[in-house]
């Protein structure tokens, strides 16, 4: 068995459509399925080194 990780640079909210497209593209290979899909939102840069912790 192979586990393949793919990163797709698309706007948030398109995860379901991309998952379906990947599943359809892999069908011809045989017994393949999309195991998980996660969205990673871009982080905003912080000025002054504030990491969100309190003193």
Long-range contacts (C-beta under 8 A, 24 or more apart in sequence): 3-35, 12-39, 12-41, 13-39, 15-39
